[in-house]
Amino acid sequence: MMMKILLLAHKERLTILDRLYESIAARTDCDLRRLSKSEQANLRRYFHDNVDVSRYERILLFDLSFKRLVRQPLFIRSIPNLVTLEFDVWQNYQPIEYQGKFSAHFRRLPAIRVLSSGFQVTKKLLAEGIDATFVPKGCYQDLLHNFGGVRDIELAFIGTTRADGYQGRRAILEAIKTREPGLKVLVTKPGNEYCEALNRIRFFISPDMGMNEYMIKNFEAMACGCVLCAFDQGEEENQVLGFVDMENLVLFRDVDELIGKLHCLRADPALADRIGAAGQALVEREYNYTRISEIIVEALRLPLRPNPVPGRLERLRLALRL
């Protein structure tokens, strides 16, 4: 018998995740609900009006707005059989707005299971006593794939550099551009325009220094056949993901190393072709939504921790979010 789950997703989130929801639903008896921002901001009211929690073996909060969830610990703690999938827990360990706030929130929810998309981040959560499971990022390959066309943009990055957590990204791109003035920093609409741009890029630069986790753009660039040139997030992360330097991607720890490897690849375009093809094959094999949904469902099936009833003082602290 398939597990009965309630999957609460973000209504405004990109429709590209629909295929992942469908893959999860194919392996469970899934009730998918899409919550607006106002519904996420008042989960107590939404559950009171719309949810019979006794019907579900698991309730999965799928990458809902953390800034709204963090304000509701007392009610969230009362939700039984609760699992949350978070793509942004890496921010917990960076000197930015949400530093330490994910950990503090999860400690208020002792029975929750956290599905984290970074292996090293997951290890840190476990060391803090939080029930955490690693679920890697994936790629919707029906949309994001290699067209096999002409790559007329040699060196590029696609994405924002303005957000608080991306100062390092911006600094590295600026440093690369002083050595490689042809580097393009592009912004595209999601979906087809994004995919078409990736298919024009020969070397995709991933400049996310010190995050201890690879952003989803890395997997998407590989799926589209780019030669991924990524800031090295560490041996543990690479080993778990199957990332091998100069075999299925290019890793660098500083701008000099990147420039040296680019010179090597320009001199040996066949090597660059092999790296791009191997990266694409890795993502197609290991990080498609079918495989990621299997990992998520496996994590849902594992027994959860018991949920102790908070005492009066703890209830007060939760209500005050101390």
matplotlib code that plots the C-alpha trace (Angstrom):
import matplotlib.pyplot as plt

x = [0.0, 1.3, 2.0, -0.7, 1.0, -0.1, 2.3, 2.1, 3.8, 4.3, 1.6, 3.9, 6.8, 8.1, 5.9, 9.1, 8.7, 5.4, 7.2, 8.9, 5.6, 4.2, 7.1, 6.5, 2.8, 3.5, 5.2, 2.7, -1.0, -0.4, -2.7, -1.0, -2.1, -0.6, -0.5, -0.5, 1.8, -1.1, -2.0, 1.6, 1.7, -1.3, -0.9, -3.1, -6.1, -5.4, -5.2, -8.2, -10.3, -8.8, -6.8, -7.7, -4.2, -5.4, -5.8, -2.0, 1.0, 3.3, 2.8, 5.5, 6.2, 8.0, 10.3, 7.7, 8.6, 11.0, 10.4, 6.7, 7.3, 9.8, 7.0, 4.8, 6.8, 4.0, 1.5, 4.0, 5.2, 1.6, 1.5, 2.0, 4.2, 5.9, 8.7, 10.1, 12.2, 14.5, 16.7, 18.1, 19.5, 23.0, 22.1, 22.1, 25.9, 26.7, 27.1, 23.9, 20.3, 19.3, 22.6, 21.7, 17.9, 17.2, 18.9, 17.0, 13.7, 14.3, 15.3, 11.8, 10.4, 12.0, 10.0, 10.4, 12.6, 14.5, 15.4, 18.4, 19.9, 23.6, 25.5, 27.8, 24.9, 23.0, 26.0, 26.1, 22.3, 22.8, 25.7, 23.3, 20.8, 18.4, 16.8, 18.2, 18.5, 20.4, 18.3, 20.3, 19.0, 17.8, 16.9, 13.8, 15.3, 12.2, 12.8, 16.5, 18.5, 21.2, 19.9, 23.2, 23.4, 26.1, 27.6, 28.3, 28.8, 32.1, 32.1, 29.0, 27.0, 23.2, 21.6, 21.5, 24.4, 22.3, 20.9, 22.4, 23.9, 25.7, 28.4, 31.0, 29.5, 29.6, 33.2, 34.5, 32.7, 34.2, 37.7, 37.3, 36.1, 39.3, 41.2, 38.5, 36.7, 34.5, 32.7, 29.0, 26.7, 23.2, 19.7, 16.9, 13.3, 12.9, 11.8, 12.5, 14.6, 16.8, 17.3, 18.1, 20.7, 22.4, 22.5, 24.5, 27.2, 30.4, 31.8, 29.3, 30.9, 29.6, 31.2, 29.5, 32.4, 32.2, 28.6, 29.4, 26.6, 26.2, 23.3, 20.8, 22.2, 25.2, 23.0, 21.0, 24.1, 25.5, 22.1, 22.3, 25.8, 27.8, 31.3, 30.6, 33.4, 32.4, 33.9, 35.0, 32.6, 34.8, 35.9, 33.0, 30.4, 32.1, 32.5, 28.9, 27.7, 30.1, 31.8, 35.3, 37.6, 38.5, 36.4, 32.8, 33.3, 36.0, 36.7, 38.6, 39.5, 40.7, 40.7, 44.2, 43.3, 40.2, 42.2, 44.8, 42.3, 40.4, 43.7, 44.2, 40.7, 40.9, 44.1, 42.4, 38.7, 38.3, 38.9, 36.3, 33.8, 34.4, 34.0, 30.7, 29.4, 30.4, 28.7, 25.5, 25.5, 25.9, 23.0, 20.8, 21.6, 21.6, 19.8, 16.7, 13.4, 12.5, 15.6, 15.2, 11.6, 12.7, 15.1, 12.5, 9.9, 12.6, 13.2, 9.5, 9.1, 11.8, 10.3, 10.1, 11.1, 8.3, 6.9, 7.1, 4.3, 5.8, 5.4, 4.0, 7.3, 8.3, 4.9, 5.5, 8.9, 7.7, 4.8, 7.3, 9.8, 12.7]
y = [0.0, 3.4, 6.0, 8.7, 12.1, 15.7, 17.8, 21.5, 23.5, 27.2, 28.4, 31.0, 28.6, 27.8, 25.3, 23.4, 21.7, 20.2, 17.2, 16.5, 16.7, 14.3, 11.9, 11.9, 11.4, 8.3, 6.7, 7.7, 8.4, 12.1, 15.0, 18.1, 21.5, 24.8, 27.5, 31.2, 33.5, 34.5, 30.9, 30.1, 33.1, 31.6, 27.8, 27.5, 28.9, 26.9, 23.6, 24.4, 25.1, 22.6, 19.7, 16.6, 15.6, 12.2, 11.2, 11.5, 9.4, 12.2, 16.0, 17.4, 21.2, 21.5, 24.5, 26.9, 30.4, 30.2, 33.8, 32.9, 29.5, 30.8, 33.0, 30.0, 27.5, 26.8, 25.7, 24.0, 21.9, 20.6, 19.2, 15.4, 13.4, 16.5, 16.6, 19.8, 20.0, 23.1, 24.2, 27.2, 25.8, 26.7, 30.3, 29.1, 28.8, 32.1, 35.6, 36.8, 37.5, 33.9, 32.9, 30.5, 31.0, 27.7, 25.8, 27.8, 27.1, 23.4, 23.0, 24.4, 21.5, 18.4, 15.8, 17.3, 15.7, 18.2, 17.2, 19.3, 19.6, 19.9, 16.9, 19.0, 21.1, 18.0, 16.8, 20.1, 19.8, 16.2, 17.4, 19.9, 17.1, 17.9, 14.9, 15.7, 13.7, 14.6, 14.9, 16.2, 18.8, 17.6, 18.7, 18.7, 17.1, 17.2, 21.0, 21.4, 19.3, 19.6, 20.6, 19.8, 23.2, 25.9, 27.3, 30.9, 32.2, 31.0, 32.0, 33.0, 32.9, 33.2, 34.5, 37.2, 38.8, 41.3, 39.2, 39.5, 36.0, 36.5, 39.0, 36.3, 35.4, 39.0, 39.5, 36.4, 37.2, 40.7, 39.2, 36.7, 39.5, 41.5, 38.4, 37.3, 40.4, 38.2, 36.8, 37.5, 37.7, 37.1, 37.3, 35.3, 34.4, 30.9, 28.0, 28.0, 31.2, 30.0, 26.6, 28.2, 30.4, 27.5, 25.7, 28.6, 28.6, 26.6, 27.2, 27.9, 29.7, 28.8, 31.3, 30.4, 30.6, 28.8, 27.8, 24.1, 23.2, 23.4, 25.5, 24.0, 26.0, 23.6, 20.6, 22.5, 23.7, 20.2, 18.8, 21.3, 20.2, 23.1, 22.5, 23.4, 25.4, 25.5, 26.9, 23.9, 23.2, 20.6, 17.0, 15.5, 17.2, 16.2, 12.6, 12.2, 13.9, 12.0, 15.3, 14.6, 17.5, 17.5, 14.5, 15.6, 19.3, 21.8, 22.8, 25.8, 27.4, 30.7, 32.8, 31.8, 28.1, 28.7, 30.8, 28.1, 25.3, 27.4, 27.8, 24.1, 23.4, 25.9, 24.2, 20.8, 21.2, 17.4, 17.3, 20.0, 18.1, 14.9, 16.8, 18.4, 15.0, 13.3, 16.0, 15.7, 11.9, 12.2, 14.5, 12.5, 9.3, 10.4, 13.8, 13.4, 14.0, 10.3, 9.5, 12.5, 11.6, 8.1, 9.6, 11.9, 9.0, 6.8, 9.7, 10.0, 6.4, 6.3, 6.5, 10.0, 11.1, 11.3, 14.8, 15.7, 17.9, 21.3, 22.5, 25.9, 27.8, 26.2, 27.1, 30.7, 30.7, 29.3, 31.8, 34.6, 32.9, 33.3]
z = [0.0, -0.9, 1.8, 2.1, 2.1, 2.1, -0.1, 0.5, -2.2, -3.0, -5.4, -6.9, -7.3, -10.8, -12.7, -13.5, -10.1, -11.3, -12.8, -9.5, -7.7, -10.3, -9.7, -6.0, -6.5, -8.7, -5.7, -3.0, -2.4, -2.7, -1.9, -3.5, -2.3, -3.5, -0.9, -1.5, 0.5, 2.7, 3.4, 4.2, 6.6, 8.6, 8.5, 11.6, 9.8, 6.6, 8.5, 10.6, 7.4, 5.0, 6.5, 8.5, 9.7, 10.7, 7.0, 6.3, 7.2, 6.3, 5.8, 3.5, 3.5, 0.1, 0.1, 1.5, 2.4, 5.4, 6.4, 6.9, 8.6, 11.1, 12.6, 13.4, 15.5, 18.1, 15.5, 13.2, 16.2, 16.6, 13.1, 13.3, 10.9, 9.6, 7.1, 5.4, 2.3, 2.2, -0.6, 1.3, 4.5, 3.3, 4.4, 8.0, 7.8, 6.0, 7.5, 6.0, 7.1, 8.0, 9.7, 12.5, 12.0, 10.3, 13.2, 15.8, 14.0, 13.6, 17.3, 18.2, 16.2, 17.7, 15.7, 12.3, 9.6, 7.4, 3.8, 2.9, -0.5, 0.7, 2.0, 4.2, 5.4, 6.3, 8.4, 10.2, 11.0, 12.3, 14.5, 16.0, 16.9, 14.1, 12.2, 8.7, 5.5, 2.3, -0.8, -3.8, -6.2, -9.5, -13.0, -15.2, -18.2, -20.4, -20.5, -19.7, -22.1, -24.8, -28.2, -29.8, -31.5, -32.0, -28.8, -29.7, -26.2, -24.9, -21.3, -19.2, -16.0, -15.8, -12.6, -10.0, -8.2, -6.2, -3.3, 0.1, 0.0, -3.3, -2.6, -3.1, -6.4, -7.6, -6.4, -8.2, -11.5, -11.4, -10.7, -13.6, -16.0, -15.4, -16.8, -19.2, -20.6, -22.8, -19.8, -20.0, -17.0, -18.3, -16.9, -18.6, -18.1, -16.6, -18.9, -22.6, -22.7, -19.9, -21.6, -25.0, -23.3, -21.6, -24.9, -26.4, -23.6, -24.0, -20.5, -17.7, -14.7, -11.3, -8.9, -5.6, -3.1, 0.2, 0.2, 0.9, -1.6, -5.3, -6.5, -8.9, -11.8, -11.8, -12.5, -15.1, -17.0, -17.1, -18.3, -21.2, -22.2, -20.9, -19.6, -15.9, -14.3, -10.6, -7.5, -5.5, -2.6, -1.0, -1.3, 0.6, -1.5, -4.7, -3.7, -2.8, -6.0, -8.2, -9.3, -10.7, -11.6, -15.4, -16.0, -15.7, -14.6, -14.0, -10.4, -9.2, -5.9, -7.2, -10.4, -11.3, -11.3, -13.4, -16.0, -16.2, -16.8, -19.4, -21.3, -21.2, -22.5, -25.3, -26.4, -26.2, -27.4, -27.5, -23.7, -23.2, -25.3, -23.2, -19.9, -21.1, -22.3, -19.1, -17.0, -19.0, -18.7, -14.9, -14.4, -16.8, -14.9, -11.3, -10.9, -13.0, -11.2, -11.2, -9.2, -6.9, -6.2, -5.2, -2.6, -1.2, -0.8, 0.8, 3.3, 4.0, 4.8, 7.6, 11.1, 12.6, 16.1, 18.7, 19.3, 23.0, 24.3, 25.2, 28.8, 29.7, 29.7, 26.4, 24.8, 25.9, 24.4, 21.2, 21.0, 21.5, 19.1, 21.6]

ax = plt.figure().add_subplot(projection="3d")
ax.plot(x, y, z, "-o")
ax.set_aspect("equal")
plt.show()
